[in-house]
């Protein structure tokens, strides 16, 4: 399995774990990106694919 695919699966798992009622906070999404060393854009795209809304966006990254 490629490193990119491994990261993608880990990001998805972490997003699902952190999300509540189809929503995740901007801070939680940023922390996942930073912890897994993936771009914010990747996390944002995966949130879109998972139909997760990002709430309380602090930086306009998502």
CHARMM-style PDB file with segment names, atoms N, HN, CA, C and O in Angstrom:
ATOM      1  N   UNK     1       0.854  -1.175   0.000  1.00  0.00      PROA
ATOM      2  CA  UNK     1       0.000   0.000   0.000  1.00  0.00      PROA
ATOM      3  C   UNK     1       0.902   1.240   0.000  1.00  0.00      PROA
ATOM      4  O   UNK     1       1.884   1.303   0.739  1.00  0.00      PROA
ATOM      5  N   UNK     2       0.560   2.207  -0.824  1.00  0.00      PROA
ATOM      6  HN  UNK     2      -0.238   2.155  -1.424  1.00  0.00      PROA
ATOM      7  CA  UNK     2       1.381   3.414  -0.902  1.00  0.00      PROA
ATOM      8  C   UNK     2       1.191   4.277   0.341  1.00  0.00      PROA
ATOM      9  O   UNK     2       0.171   4.201   1.025  1.00  0.00      PROA
ATOM     10  N   UNK     3       2.203   5.097   0.612  1.00  0.00      PROA
ATOM     11  HN  UNK     3       3.032   5.159   0.056  1.00  0.00      PROA
ATOM     12  CA  UNK     3       2.149   5.997   1.774  1.00  0.00      PROA
ATOM     13  C   UNK     3       0.955   6.945   1.674  1.00  0.00      PROA
ATOM     14  O   UNK     3       0.286   7.221   2.670  1.00  0.00      PROA
ATOM     15  N   UNK     4       0.691   7.445   0.453  1.00  0.00      PROA
ATOM     16  HN  UNK     4       1.234   7.221  -0.357  1.00  0.00      PROA
ATOM     17  CA  UNK     4      -0.433   8.368   0.261  1.00  0.00      PROA
ATOM     18  C   UNK     4      -1.761   7.691   0.593  1.00  0.00      PROA
ATOM     19  O   UNK     4      -2.625   8.289   1.234  1.00  0.00      PROA
ATOM     20  N   UNK     5      -1.919   6.443   0.156  1.00  0.00      PROA
ATOM     21  HN  UNK     5      -1.217   5.957  -0.365  1.00  0.00      PROA
ATOM     22  CA  UNK     5      -3.151   5.706   0.436  1.00  0.00      PROA
ATOM     23  C   UNK     5      -3.277   5.410   1.922  1.00  0.00      PROA
ATOM     24  O   UNK     5      -4.368   5.503   2.485  1.00  0.00      PROA
ATOM     25  N   UNK     6      -2.168   5.055   2.558  1.00  0.00      PROA
ATOM     26  HN  UNK     6      -1.282   4.979   2.100  1.00  0.00      PROA
ATOM     27  CA  UNK     6      -2.186   4.819   4.003  1.00  0.00      PROA
ATOM     28  C   UNK     6      -2.620   6.076   4.735  1.00  0.00      PROA
ATOM     29  O   UNK     6      -3.462   6.017   5.632  1.00  0.00      PROA
ATOM     30  N   UNK     7      -2.046   7.219   4.354  1.00  0.00      PROA
ATOM     31  HN  UNK     7      -1.363   7.266   3.625  1.00  0.00      PROA
ATOM     32  CA  UNK     7      -2.416   8.487   4.989  1.00  0.00      PROA
ATOM     33  C   UNK     7      -3.890   8.786   4.776  1.00  0.00      PROA
ATOM     34  O   UNK     7      -4.581   9.224   5.696  1.00  0.00      PROA
ATOM     35  N   UNK     8      -4.372   8.548   3.559  1.00  0.00      PROA
ATOM     36  HN  UNK     8      -3.811   8.192   2.812  1.00  0.00      PROA
ATOM     37  CA  UNK     8      -5.778   8.828   3.243  1.00  0.00      PROA
ATOM     38  C   UNK     8      -6.688   8.005   4.149  1.00  0.00      PROA
ATOM     39  O   UNK     8      -7.651   8.532   4.707  1.00  0.00      PROA
ATOM     40  N   UNK     9      -6.390   6.726   4.296  1.00  0.00      PROA
ATOM     41  HN  UNK     9      -5.608   6.298   3.843  1.00  0.00      PROA
ATOM     42  CA  UNK     9      -7.214   5.859   5.140  1.00  0.00      PROA
ATOM     43  C   UNK     9      -7.149   6.294   6.607  1.00  0.00      PROA
ATOM     44  O   UNK     9      -8.157   6.261   7.312  1.00  0.00      PROA
ATOM     45  N   UNK    10      -5.975   6.698   7.057  1.00  0.00      PROA
ATOM     46  HN  UNK    10      -5.156   6.725   6.485  1.00  0.00      PROA
ATOM     47  CA  UNK    10      -5.823   7.168   8.436  1.00  0.00      PROA
ATOM     48  C   UNK    10      -6.581   8.476   8.649  1.00  0.00      PROA
ATOM     49  O   UNK    10      -7.225   8.657   9.682  1.00  0.00      PROA
ATOM     50  N   UNK    11      -6.509   9.384   7.681  1.00  0.00      PROA
ATOM     51  HN  UNK    11      -5.986   9.236   6.841  1.00  0.00      PROA
ATOM     52  CA  UNK    11      -7.240  10.651   7.779  1.00  0.00      PROA
ATOM     53  C   UNK    11      -8.734  10.364   7.862  1.00  0.00      PROA
ATOM     54  O   UNK    11      -9.429  10.930   8.706  1.00  0.00      PROA
ATOM     55  N   UNK    12      -9.226   9.499   7.001  1.00  0.00      PROA
ATOM     56  HN  UNK    12      -8.661   9.040   6.315  1.00  0.00      PROA
ATOM     57  CA  UNK    12     -10.654   9.162   7.007  1.00  0.00      PROA
ATOM     58  C   UNK    12     -11.067   8.586   8.356  1.00  0.00      PROA
ATOM     59  O   UNK    12     -12.099   8.966   8.909  1.00  0.00      PROA
ATOM     60  N   UNK    13     -10.269   7.678   8.878  1.00  0.00      PROA
ATOM     61  HN  UNK    13      -9.431   7.370   8.429  1.00  0.00      PROA
ATOM     62  CA  UNK    13     -10.583   7.080  10.184  1.00  0.00      PROA
ATOM     63  C   UNK    13     -10.630   8.140  11.276  1.00  0.00      PROA
ATOM     64  O   UNK    13     -11.540   8.146  12.104  1.00  0.00      PROA
ATOM     65  N   UNK    14      -9.650   9.033  11.276  1.00  0.00      PROA
ATOM     66  HN  UNK    14      -8.911   9.028  10.603  1.00  0.00      PROA
ATOM     67  CA  UNK    14      -9.602  10.092  12.302  1.00  0.00      PROA
ATOM     68  C   UNK    14     -10.767  11.069  12.157  1.00  0.00      PROA
ATOM     69  O   UNK    14     -11.333  11.513  13.156  1.00  0.00      PROA
ATOM     70  N   UNK    15     -11.129  11.406  10.911  1.00  0.00      PROA
ATOM     71  HN  UNK    15     -10.670  11.046  10.100  1.00  0.00      PROA
ATOM     72  CA  UNK    15     -12.258  12.311  10.689  1.00  0.00      PROA
ATOM     73  C   UNK    15     -13.557  11.688  11.203  1.00  0.00      PROA
ATOM     74  O   UNK    15     -14.345  12.347  11.881  1.00  0.00      PROA
ATOM     75  N   UNK    16     -13.765  10.434  10.878  1.00  0.00      PROA
ATOM     76  HN  UNK    16     -13.124   9.899  10.327  1.00  0.00      PROA
ATOM     77  CA  UNK    16     -14.985   9.757  11.337  1.00  0.00      PROA
ATOM     78  C   UNK    16     -15.038   9.695  12.857  1.00  0.00      PROA
ATOM     79  O   UNK    16     -16.104   9.842  13.455  1.00  0.00      PROA
ATOM     80  N   UNK    17     -13.889   9.477  13.474  1.00  0.00      PROA
ATOM     81  HN  UNK    17     -13.023   9.358  12.989  1.00  0.00      PROA
ATOM     82  CA  UNK    17     -13.823   9.411  14.934  1.00  0.00      PROA
ATOM     83  C   UNK    17     -14.129  10.774  15.565  1.00  0.00      PROA
ATOM     84  O   UNK    17     -14.802  10.844  16.593  1.00  0.00      PROA
ATOM     85  N   UNK    18     -13.642  11.841  14.957  1.00  0.00      PROA
ATOM     86  HN  UNK    18     -13.095  11.783  14.122  1.00  0.00      PROA
ATOM     87  CA  UNK    18     -13.786  13.178  15.533  1.00  0.00      PROA
ATOM     88  C   UNK    18     -15.134  13.835  15.219  1.00  0.00      PROA
ATOM     89  O   UNK    18     -15.567  14.735  15.938  1.00  0.00      PROA
ATOM     90  N   UNK    19     -15.789  13.396  14.162  1.00  0.00      PROA
ATOM     91  HN  UNK    19     -15.438  12.664  13.578  1.00  0.00      PROA
ATOM     92  CA  UNK    19     -17.038  14.041  13.723  1.00  0.00      PROA
ATOM     93  C   UNK    19     -18.200  13.685  14.646  1.00  0.00      PROA
ATOM     94  O   UNK    19     -18.296  12.575  15.168  1.00  0.00      PROA
ATOM     95  N   UNK    20     -19.062  14.655  14.823  1.00  0.00      PROA
ATOM     96  HN  UNK    20     -18.984  15.557  14.399  1.00  0.00      PROA
ATOM     97  CA  UNK    20     -20.296  14.469  15.595  1.00  0.00      PROA
ATOM     98  C   UNK    20     -21.442  15.041  14.776  1.00  0.00      PROA
ATOM     99  O   UNK    20     -21.402  16.202  14.369  1.00  0.00      PROA
ATOM    100  N   UNK    21     -22.448  14.238  14.537  1.00  0.00      PROA
ATOM    101  HN  UNK    21     -22.481  13.294  14.868  1.00  0.00      PROA
ATOM    102  CA  UNK    21     -23.634  14.680  13.797  1.00  0.00      PROA
ATOM    103  C   UNK    21     -23.277  15.266  12.441  1.00  0.00      PROA
ATOM    104  O   UNK    21     -23.877  16.250  12.008  1.00  0.00      PROA
ATOM    105  N   UNK    22     -22.291  14.657  11.764  1.00  0.00      PROA
ATOM    106  HN  UNK    22     -21.804  13.857  12.117  1.00  0.00      PROA
ATOM    107  CA  UNK    22     -21.917  15.108  10.428  1.00  0.00      PROA
ATOM    108  C   UNK    22     -21.144  16.408  10.406  1.00  0.00      PROA
ATOM    109  O   UNK    22     -21.066  17.073   9.373  1.00  0.00      PROA
ATOM    110  N   UNK    23     -20.565  16.781  11.558  1.00  0.00      PROA
ATOM    111  HN  UNK    23     -20.628  16.242  12.397  1.00  0.00      PROA
ATOM    112  CA  UNK    23     -19.815  18.030  11.661  1.00  0.00      PROA
ATOM    113  C   UNK    23     -18.501  17.801  12.392  1.00  0.00      PROA
ATOM    114  O   UNK    23     -18.381  16.912  13.236  1.00  0.00      PROA
ATOM    115  N   UNK    24     -17.523  18.625  12.046  1.00  0.00      PROA
ATOM    116  HN  UNK    24     -17.621  19.346  11.361  1.00  0.00      PROA
ATOM    117  CA  UNK    24     -16.229  18.592  12.724  1.00  0.00      PROA
ATOM    118  C   UNK    24     -15.747  20.033  12.849  1.00  0.00      PROA
ATOM    119  O   UNK    24     -15.968  20.845  11.951  1.00  0.00      PROA
ATOM    120  N   UNK    25     -15.096  20.348  13.949  1.00  0.00      PROA
ATOM    121  HN  UNK    25     -14.916  19.688  14.679  1.00  0.00      PROA
ATOM    122  CA  UNK    25     -14.602  21.716  14.123  1.00  0.00      PROA
ATOM    123  C   UNK    25     -13.363  21.941  13.268  1.00  0.00      PROA
ATOM    124  O   UNK    25     -12.631  21.006  12.944  1.00  0.00      PROA
ATOM    125  N   UNK    26     -13.152  23.170  12.921  1.00  0.00      PROA
ATOM    126  HN  UNK    26     -13.746  23.930  13.184  1.00  0.00      PROA
ATOM    127  CA  UNK    26     -11.971  23.556  12.156  1.00  0.00      PROA
ATOM    128  C   UNK    26     -10.712  23.157  12.933  1.00  0.00      PROA
ATOM    129  O   UNK    26      -9.766  22.626  12.353  1.00  0.00      PROA
ATOM    130  N   UNK    27     -10.703  23.408  14.221  1.00  0.00      PROA
ATOM    131  HN  UNK    27     -11.472  23.840  14.692  1.00  0.00      PROA
ATOM    132  CA  UNK    27      -9.521  23.088  15.036  1.00  0.00      PROA
ATOM    133  C   UNK    27      -9.225  21.590  14.999  1.00  0.00      PROA
ATOM    134  O   UNK    27      -8.064  21.194  14.899  1.00  0.00      PROA
ATOM    135  N   UNK    28     -10.255  20.761  15.078  1.00  0.00      PROA
ATOM    136  HN  UNK    28     -11.198  21.083  15.159  1.00  0.00      PROA
ATOM    137  CA  UNK    28     -10.052  19.311  15.038  1.00  0.00      PROA
ATOM    138  C   UNK    28      -9.538  18.873  13.667  1.00  0.00      PROA
ATOM    139  O   UNK    28      -8.651  18.024  13.578  1.00  0.00      PROA
ATOM    140  N   UNK    29     -10.089  19.446  12.605  1.00  0.00      PROA
ATOM    141  HN  UNK    29     -10.809  20.136  12.677  1.00  0.00      PROA
ATOM    142  CA  UNK    29      -9.650  19.104  11.247  1.00  0.00      PROA
ATOM    143  C   UNK    29      -8.194  19.521  11.035  1.00  0.00      PROA
ATOM    144  O   UNK    29      -7.410  18.770  10.454  1.00  0.00      PROA
ATOM    145  N   UNK    30      -7.833  20.713  11.504  1.00  0.00      PROA
ATOM    146  HN  UNK    30      -8.470  21.323  11.976  1.00  0.00      PROA
ATOM    147  CA  UNK    30      -6.446  21.181  11.381  1.00  0.00      PROA
ATOM    148  C   UNK    30      -5.494  20.289  12.156  1.00  0.00      PROA
ATOM    149  O   UNK    30      -4.404  19.974  11.677  1.00  0.00      PROA
ATOM    150  N   UNK    31      -5.902  19.879  13.358  1.00  0.00      PROA
ATOM    151  HN  UNK    31      -6.787  20.136  13.747  1.00  0.00      PROA
ATOM    152  CA  UNK    31      -5.051  19.019  14.188  1.00  0.00      PROA
ATOM    153  C   UNK    31      -4.812  17.683  13.499  1.00  0.00      PROA
ATOM    154  O   UNK    31      -3.693  17.169  13.525  1.00  0.00      PROA
ATOM    155  N   UNK    32      -5.835  17.117  12.889  1.00  0.00      PROA
ATOM    156  HN  UNK    32      -6.744  17.534  12.869  1.00  0.00      PROA
ATOM    157  CA  UNK    32      -5.680  15.859  12.165  1.00  0.00      PROA
ATOM    158  C   UNK    32      -4.672  16.043  11.034  1.00  0.00      PROA
ATOM    159  O   UNK    32      -3.777  15.217  10.856  1.00  0.00      PROA
ATOM    160  N   UNK    33      -4.817  17.119  10.277  1.00  0.00      PROA
ATOM    161  HN  UNK    33      -5.544  17.790  10.422  1.00  0.00      PROA
ATOM    162  CA  UNK    33      -3.886  17.386   9.168  1.00  0.00      PROA
ATOM    163  C   UNK    33      -2.454  17.523   9.685  1.00  0.00      PROA
ATOM    164  O   UNK    33      -1.524  16.967   9.102  1.00  0.00      PROA
ATOM    165  N   UNK    34      -2.283  18.252  10.764  1.00  0.00      PROA
ATOM    166  HN  UNK    34      -3.039  18.704  11.238  1.00  0.00      PROA
ATOM    167  CA  UNK    34      -0.942  18.469  11.312  1.00  0.00      PROA
ATOM    168  C   UNK    34      -0.365  17.182  11.898  1.00  0.00      PROA
ATOM    169  O   UNK    34       0.806  16.873  11.680  1.00  0.00      PROA
ATOM    170  N   UNK    35      -1.176  16.434  12.636  1.00  0.00      PROA
ATOM    171  HN  UNK    35      -2.128  16.685  12.813  1.00  0.00      PROA
ATOM    172  CA  UNK    35      -0.708  15.181  13.243  1.00  0.00      PROA
ATOM    173  C   UNK    35      -0.252  14.190  12.174  1.00  0.00      PROA
ATOM    174  O   UNK    35       0.745  13.490  12.349  1.00  0.00      PROA
ATOM    175  N   UNK    36      -0.988  14.137  11.070  1.00  0.00      PROA
ATOM    176  HN  UNK    36      -1.798  14.705  10.928  1.00  0.00      PROA
ATOM    177  CA  UNK    36      -0.692  13.158  10.019  1.00  0.00      PROA
ATOM    178  C   UNK    36       0.164  13.736   8.900  1.00  0.00      PROA
ATOM    179  O   UNK    36       0.477  13.054   7.924  1.00  0.00      PROA
ATOM    180  N   UNK    37       0.537  15.005   9.055  1.00  0.00      PROA
ATOM    181  HN  UNK    37       0.282  15.559   9.848  1.00  0.00      PROA
ATOM    182  CA  UNK    37       1.400  15.691   8.090  1.00  0.00      PROA
ATOM    183  C   UNK    37       0.849  15.622   6.666  1.00  0.00      PROA
ATOM    184  O   UNK    37       1.544  15.252   5.720  1.00  0.00      PROA
ATOM    185  N   UNK    38      -0.424  15.991   6.553  1.00  0.00      PROA
ATOM    186  HN  UNK    38      -0.989  16.291   7.322  1.00  0.00      PROA
ATOM    187  CA  UNK    38      -1.059  16.097   5.240  1.00  0.00      PROA
ATOM    188  C   UNK    38      -1.574  17.529   5.084  1.00  0.00      PROA
ATOM    189  O   UNK    38      -1.852  18.199   6.079  1.00  0.00      PROA
ATOM    190  N   UNK    39      -1.701  17.995   3.853  1.00  0.00      PROA
ATOM    191  HN  UNK    39      -1.475  17.451   3.045  1.00  0.00      PROA
ATOM    192  CA  UNK    39      -2.185  19.363   3.644  1.00  0.00      PROA
ATOM    193  C   UNK    39      -3.626  19.541   4.145  1.00  0.00      PROA
ATOM    194  O   UNK    39      -4.434  18.613   4.116  1.00  0.00      PROA
ATOM    195  N   UNK    40      -3.916  20.761   4.603  1.00  0.00      PROA
ATOM    196  HN  UNK    40      -3.259  21.515   4.627  1.00  0.00      PROA
ATOM    197  CA  UNK    40      -5.287  21.079   5.016  1.00  0.00      PROA
ATOM    198  C   UNK    40      -6.256  20.774   3.878  1.00  0.00      PROA
ATOM    199  O   UNK    40      -7.363  20.285   4.105  1.00  0.00      PROA
ATOM    200  N   UNK    41      -5.834  21.062   2.678  1.00  0.00      PROA
ATOM    201  HN  UNK    41      -4.935  21.459   2.493  1.00  0.00      PROA
ATOM    202  CA  UNK    41      -6.683  20.839   1.504  1.00  0.00      PROA
ATOM    203  C   UNK    41      -7.103  19.371   1.386  1.00  0.00      PROA
ATOM    204  O   UNK    41      -8.240  19.079   1.016  1.00  0.00      PROA
ATOM    205  N   UNK    42      -6.195  18.456   1.697  1.00  0.00      PROA
ATOM    206  HN  UNK    42      -5.271  18.693   1.997  1.00  0.00      PROA
ATOM    207  CA  UNK    42      -6.513  17.022   1.646  1.00  0.00      PROA
ATOM    208  C   UNK    42      -7.594  16.685   2.663  1.00  0.00      PROA
ATOM    209  O   UNK    42      -8.544  15.963   2.359  1.00  0.00      PROA
ATOM    210  N   UNK    43      -7.444  17.208   3.861  1.00  0.00      PROA
ATOM    211  HN  UNK    43      -6.672  17.794   4.108  1.00  0.00      PROA
ATOM    212  CA  UNK    43      -8.442  16.969   4.905  1.00  0.00      PROA
ATOM    213  C   UNK    43      -9.777  17.586   4.489  1.00  0.00      PROA
ATOM    214  O   UNK    43     -10.826  16.967   4.668  1.00  0.00      PROA
ATOM    215  N   UNK    44      -9.747  18.782   3.942  1.00  0.00      PROA
ATOM    216  HN  UNK    44      -8.895  19.285   3.797  1.00  0.00      PROA
ATOM    217  CA  UNK    44     -10.975  19.431   3.480  1.00  0.00      PROA
ATOM    218  C   UNK    44     -11.663  18.638   2.386  1.00  0.00      PROA
ATOM    219  O   UNK    44     -12.886  18.497   2.397  1.00  0.00      PROA
ATOM    220  N   UNK    45     -10.895  18.118   1.442  1.00  0.00      PROA
ATOM    221  HN  UNK    45      -9.901  18.232   1.433  1.00  0.00      PROA
ATOM    222  CA  UNK    45     -11.461  17.319   0.356  1.00  0.00      PROA
ATOM    223  C   UNK    45     -12.089  16.030   0.898  1.00  0.00      PROA
ATOM    224  O   UNK    45     -13.161  15.618   0.455  1.00  0.00      PROA
ATOM    225  N   UNK    46     -11.419  15.412   1.844  1.00  0.00      PROA
ATOM    226  HN  UNK    46     -10.548  15.746   2.204  1.00  0.00      PROA
ATOM    227  CA  UNK    46     -11.974  14.189   2.419  1.00  0.00      PROA
ATOM    228  C   UNK    46     -13.230  14.486   3.235  1.00  0.00      PROA
ATOM    229  O   UNK    46     -14.155  13.674   3.265  1.00  0.00      PROA
ATOM    230  N   UNK    47     -13.269  15.632   3.891  1.00  0.00      PROA
ATOM    231  HN  UNK    47     -12.517  16.291   3.867  1.00  0.00      PROA
ATOM    232  CA  UNK    47     -14.499  16.034   4.589  1.00  0.00      PROA
ATOM    233  C   UNK    47     -15.639  16.173   3.588  1.00  0.00      PROA
ATOM    234  O   UNK    47     -16.755  15.723   3.848  1.00  0.00      PROA
ATOM    235  N   UNK    48     -15.361  16.792   2.448  1.00  0.00      PROA
ATOM    236  HN  UNK    48     -14.454  17.157   2.237  1.00  0.00      PROA
ATOM    237  CA  UNK    48     -16.385  16.914   1.408  1.00  0.00      PROA
ATOM    238  C   UNK    48     -16.863  15.536   0.969  1.00  0.00      PROA
ATOM    239  O   UNK    48     -18.067  15.301   0.865  1.00  0.00      PROA
ATOM    240  N   UNK    49     -15.935  14.631   0.712  1.00  0.00      PROA
ATOM    241  HN  UNK    49     -14.957  14.822   0.796  1.00  0.00      PROA
ATOM    242  CA  UNK    49     -16.299  13.284   0.267  1.00  0.00      PROA
ATOM    243  C   UNK    49     -17.116  12.531   1.307  1.00  0.00      PROA
ATOM    244  O   UNK    49     -18.004  11.748   0.968  1.00  0.00      PROA
ATOM    245  N   UNK    50     -16.807  12.778   2.575  1.00  0.00      PROA
ATOM    246  HN  UNK    50     -16.086  13.414   2.850  1.00  0.00      PROA
ATOM    247  CA  UNK    50     -17.522  12.118   3.667  1.00  0.00      PROA
ATOM    248  C   UNK    50     -18.789  12.860   4.066  1.00  0.00      PROA
ATOM    249  O   UNK    50     -19.514  12.430   4.963  1.00  0.00      PROA
ATOM    250  N   UNK    51     -19.053  13.981   3.390  1.00  0.00      PROA
ATOM    251  HN  UNK    51     -18.464  14.330   2.661  1.00  0.00      PROA
ATOM    252  CA  UNK    51     -20.225  14.826   3.678  1.00  0.00      PROA
ATOM    253  C   UNK    51     -20.188  15.390   5.096  1.00  0.00      PROA
ATOM    254  O   UNK    51     -21.216  15.500   5.764  1.00  0.00      PROA
ATOM    255  N   UNK    52     -18.973  15.749   5.542  1.00  0.00      PROA
ATOM    256  HN  UNK    52     -18.138  15.660   4.999  1.00  0.00      PROA
ATOM    257  CA  UNK    52     -18.803  16.370   6.851  1.00  0.00      PROA
ATOM    258  C   UNK    52     -18.724  17.874   6.675  1.00  0.00      PROA
ATOM    259  O   UNK    52     -17.992  18.366   5.816  1.00  0.00      PROA
ATOM    260  N   UNK    53     -19.465  18.595   7.475  1.00  0.00      PROA
ATOM    261  HN  UNK    53     -20.059  18.195   8.173  1.00  0.00      PROA
ATOM    262  CA  UNK    53     -19.408  20.058   7.480  1.00  0.00      PROA
ATOM    263  C   UNK    53     -18.365  20.502   8.493  1.00  0.00      PROA
ATOM    264  O   UNK    53     -18.292  19.969   9.600  1.00  0.00      PROA
ATOM    265  N   UNK    54     -17.558  21.484   8.105  1.00  0.00      PROA
ATOM    266  HN  UNK    54     -17.617  21.918   7.206  1.00  0.00      PROA
ATOM    267  CA  UNK    54     -16.559  22.025   9.021  1.00  0.00      PROA
ATOM    268  C   UNK    54     -17.148  23.262   9.665  1.00  0.00      PROA
ATOM    269  O   UNK    54     -17.553  24.203   8.982  1.00  0.00      PROA
ATOM    270  N   UNK    55     -17.192  23.251  10.992  1.00  0.00      PROA
ATOM    271  HN  UNK    55     -16.863  22.487  11.547  1.00  0.00      PROA
ATOM    272  CA  UNK    55     -17.812  24.350  11.732  1.00  0.00      PROA
ATOM    273  C   UNK    55     -16.742  25.184  12.413  1.00  0.00      PROA
ATOM    274  O   UNK    55     -15.625  24.724  12.650  1.00  0.00      PROA
ATOM    275  N   UNK    56     -17.098  26.393  12.717  1.00  0.00      PROA
ATOM    276  HN  UNK    56     -18.005  26.767  12.525  1.00  0.00      PROA
ATOM    277  CA  UNK    56     -16.226  27.319  13.458  1.00  0.00      PROA
ATOM    278  C   UNK    56     -14.865  27.465  12.789  1.00  0.00      PROA
ATOM    279  O   UNK    56     -13.831  27.381  13.451  1.00  0.00      PROA
ATOM    280  N   UNK    57     -14.867  27.683  11.478  1.00  0.00      PROA
ATOM    281  HN  UNK    57     -15.708  27.751  10.940  1.00  0.00      PROA
ATOM    282  CA  UNK    57     -13.607  27.818  10.760  1.00  0.00      PROA
ATOM    283  C   UNK    57     -12.897  29.091  11.236  1.00  0.00      PROA
ATOM    284  O   UNK    57     -13.487  30.171  11.271  1.00  0.00      PROA
ATOM    285  N   UNK    58     -11.644  28.942  11.595  1.00  0.00      PROA
ATOM    286  HN  UNK    58     -11.165  28.064  11.567  1.00  0.00      PROA
ATOM    287  CA  UNK    58     -10.888  30.033  12.181  1.00  0.00      PROA
ATOM    288  C   UNK    58      -9.944  30.713  11.185  1.00  0.00      PROA
ATOM    289  O   UNK    58      -9.606  31.885  11.356  1.00  0.00      PROA
ATOM    290  N   UNK    59      -9.525  30.001  10.164  1.00  0.00      PROA
ATOM    291  HN  UNK    59      -9.799  29.050  10.025  1.00  0.00      PROA
ATOM    292  CA  UNK    59      -8.506  30.533   9.264  1.00  0.00      PROA
ATOM    293  C   UNK    59      -8.969  30.658   7.821  1.00  0.00      PROA
ATOM    294  O   UNK    59      -8.241  31.184   6.979  1.00  0.00      PROA
ATOM    295  N   UNK    60     -10.168  30.182   7.529  1.00  0.00      PROA
ATOM    296  HN  UNK    60     -10.759  29.755   8.213  1.00  0.00      PROA
ATOM    297  CA  UNK    60     -10.611  30.187   6.136  1.00  0.00      PROA
ATOM    298  C   UNK    60      -9.924  29.134   5.300  1.00  0.00      PROA
ATOM    299  O   UNK    60      -9.896  29.232   4.074  1.00  0.00      PROA
ATOM    300  N   UNK    61      -9.366  28.122   5.952  1.00  0.00      PROA
ATOM    301  HN  UNK    61      -9.389  28.042   6.948  1.00  0.00      PROA
ATOM    302  CA  UNK    61      -8.665  27.047   5.231  1.00  0.00      PROA
ATOM    303  C   UNK    61      -9.636  26.061   4.603  1.00  0.00      PROA
ATOM    304  O   UNK    61      -9.313  25.406   3.612  1.00  0.00      PROA
ATOM    305  N   UNK    62     -10.820  25.959   5.178  1.00  0.00      PROA
ATOM    306  HN  UNK    62     -11.083  26.491   5.983  1.00  0.00      PROA
ATOM    307  CA  UNK    62     -11.780  24.950   4.709  1.00  0.00      PROA
ATOM    308  C   UNK    62     -13.016  25.633   4.169  1.00  0.00      PROA
ATOM    309  OT1 UNK    62     -13.947  24.963   3.724  1.00  0.00      PROA
TER     310      UNK     62
END
